[in-house]
Amino acid sequence: MIEVRRYASSDEGIWDRFVDQSKNATFLFRRAFMDYHSDRFTDQSLMVFNEGRLVAVMPASLGSDGAIVSHGGLTYGGMVIDARTTAADALDIFRRLLDRCKADGFSRLHYKPVPHIYHRLPAEEDLHALFLCNARLCRSDLSGTVALQDYDGFAKSKRAGLKAADKAGVIVSESRDFASFWALLVERLAGHHGTTPTHSLAEIELLAGRFPQEIKLFVATLQSELCAGIVVFDCGNTVHTQYISSSERGREVCAIDAIVAHLVNRAYKDRRWLDFGISTVNQGRDLNVGLSRQKEMYGARTTVYQQYMVEL
């Protein structure tokens, strides 16, 4: 008696409760986060019920050229299940999700599974289901991830940077002044990369207000002047550095090194992973070697973010 139906706004409570007790979701799947950009992404999220009990959800949005995407506004967004779900049941649920996508008129599913470091418990049934339905790997990005419980520390150059920051008098603290950091971030991205942040200042302030325990800003100051900052998304076992930026003065005194040291040695030392995010561009085909090496000097090693295409 399995039923798959589209998410409706009246389902927000049951959706969020299921996400919170699932084994492979993060706060990014809560509706208050997903729906902040609902004006840009047409929601197509699905819910799976077995004899009236919610057993799975899949964040999804309308893609292009007949595709449904899981999820266009998120880095990842695959099938979410709870600890009671068996492997056989998970495979059946995945097939039912595909059947519903096909019945809704979609020709393919662009699927972005949740990387294993964000799982509370092992939950890779969907990867096997993708293999069984002949899914095609269409993107593979490399991310730099620190294993916090087996941490070997900074490389020699970063240890030197940390000493330089300490000698200069850099102070690291938590802040809610997103506006000051955003001014620094926007200037840096525009001047050196010709880009803008994924989130506007208004959006990050909105999300940080909705998730004050999960979205935090750590800053480095020198003589009360902001010189660097890192925005952290706290996903439970894994902490993700969403934004990192520094002023010219901050780079001179290695302020980022001081913040990272604070994260790994103090603020989040009890967690499993610190994930710096991807270092690849061009759909994962080109590695930014310099960026990747910077993360490795902090002790990071490789985690893969993959995406698949399923013909329906």
Disulfide bonds with the S-S distance in Angstrom:
none
